[in-house]
Amino acid sequence: MSVMDRVNAFGVSIISVLQARGFNENIIYAINEASNPQHLLMFYFPFVAVIDSVFAAQLLLCMAFSGWLTSMIKWLSLSDRPYWWVQETPYYPHDQRPILTQTSQTCEIGSGNPSEHMTSAVIISILFCMWMTSYLDECQCKINWSSWIMFPFCFYNALIVMIAQLYTAVHFPHQCLIGAMIGAILVPVLCVYIIDPYIWQYGAVSNKDTVVVRVWYVLSTIGMTLIAVFTYYCYKSIGWQPSWSIKLAYRYCDNPANITRTSIPLFSIMTSTAYMLGWALFVSPAVIRYRYFTKPRSIPLGLLIALLFLKIFQLIEHFSCNLDIKTYYLVQFLVTVCKPGLFLRVLPSILKLPYFCITCCERLALKMEQ
Ligand SMILES: O=P(O)(O)OC[C@H]1O[C@@H](O)[C@H](O)[C@@H](O)[C@@H]1O
């Protein structure tokens, strides 16, 4: 028995205890959906962008980079998920194999380590706390005990998502902990060394032309894409089957209709690099002009337009999902690259339009009166 088998078996015992205890499945499903990395970028990001472009820019890069990193680690770690491991492993004697209940969210098809849901949950929690702290500072509401709320908030958020992930038998506990750790390390590193210096123009980037910095970011994204492609073909050349986990998922998933093509690491890498490219192309220090305290801006109009954009993306998704897989990926890639431009450049400018029109009308009326 390997150490990994023992760790996995310990995880299966925890999952069995949770499943035996029973939870409200609708709440568990909602928690998993709310921490789904694709949903965070697809739905949270546009609405966060309406409120605060700096928060949105931080969220976008942290999520995109973590998507790329976790997918790469998944490829390298080649790790199992509980729902198929219990049925495959020789660890248990035949008559003592535990039975894990499967739900409609169990059949994830990528390899299991780390949990991307956990990374996303930790990222959004920490960023939200950072944003809240800055908001309270701005409102002169310096609350000394804010850290007493913020840290437990992040911790309980992570714990709730971990329980939901374990309950659905998608991950082992250690995979959740590794996912959480990645999120907790990535946010400070990316914010302190990349995002904030660029947006607030301090440190090494402050002496450089924005265009030069942007070119560097684009080249970095291309480099990361090449690393992913290189890893993929290196693996293939040594006889690794990228589809190994997909085959296991189809073999052991009770209802294969629950398997979605967007849950494979390749799709996650494609969307992550597209978001990073969009970030490199469209994020600039100008995003500080559109923050929660910036006036005058019409937030209801912003929310409406964000909904409209989302509807358009849904339609594109609807029509492109019948295309062959390569064209589908290409369409998704192009749409994803444009999203940061739409939500961080176009949308904030539109929010100022009603006030601009009112000011123009007032000036015109004043002139006519004179
Ligand atoms: O590693 P996890 O938490 O199981 O997440 C895997 C995948 O889960 C899917 O539900 C998401 O749509 C993907 O974006 C994600 O890559």
The ligand as an SDF file (V2000), in Angstrom:
LIG
                    3D

 16 16  0  0  0  0  0  0  0  0999 V2000
  -10.7800   21.0750   -9.7160 O   0  0  0  0  0  0  0  0  0  0  0  0
  -12.2600   21.2140   -9.6310 P   0  0  0  0  0  0  0  0  0  0  0  0
  -12.6390   22.0280   -8.4250 O   0  0  0  0  0  0  0  0  0  0  0  0
  -12.9860   19.9220   -9.6490 O   0  0  0  0  0  0  0  0  0  0  0  0
  -12.7160   22.0180  -10.8950 O   0  0  0  0  0  0  0  0  0  0  0  0
  -12.6110   21.4270  -12.1540 C   0  0  0  0  0  0  0  0  0  0  0  0
  -13.5030   22.0920  -13.1760 C   0  0  0  0  0  0  0  0  0  0  0  0
  -14.8180   22.1610  -12.6550 O   0  0  0  0  0  0  0  0  0  0  0  0
  -15.7790   22.5970  -13.5950 C   0  0  0  0  0  0  0  0  0  0  0  0
  -17.0460   22.5370  -13.0200 O   0  0  0  0  0  0  0  0  0  0  0  0
  -15.4420   23.9860  -14.0220 C   0  0  0  0  0  0  0  0  0  0  0  0
  -16.3580   24.3940  -15.0190 O   0  0  0  0  0  0  0  0  0  0  0  0
  -14.0090   24.0540  -14.5520 C   0  0  0  0  0  0  0  0  0  0  0  0
  -13.6630   25.3780  -14.8010 O   0  0  0  0  0  0  0  0  0  0  0  0
  -13.0280   23.4660  -13.5700 C   0  0  0  0  0  0  0  0  0  0  0  0
  -11.7630   23.4040  -14.1710 O   0  0  0  0  0  0  0  0  0  0  0  0
  1  2  2  0
  2  3  1  0
  2  4  1  0
  2  5  1  0
  5  6  1  0
  6  7  1  0
  7  8  1  0
  7 15  1  0
  8  9  1  0
  9 10  1  0
  9 11  1  0
 11 12  1  0
 11 13  1  0
 13 14  1  0
 13 15  1  0
 15 16  1  0
M  END
$$$$
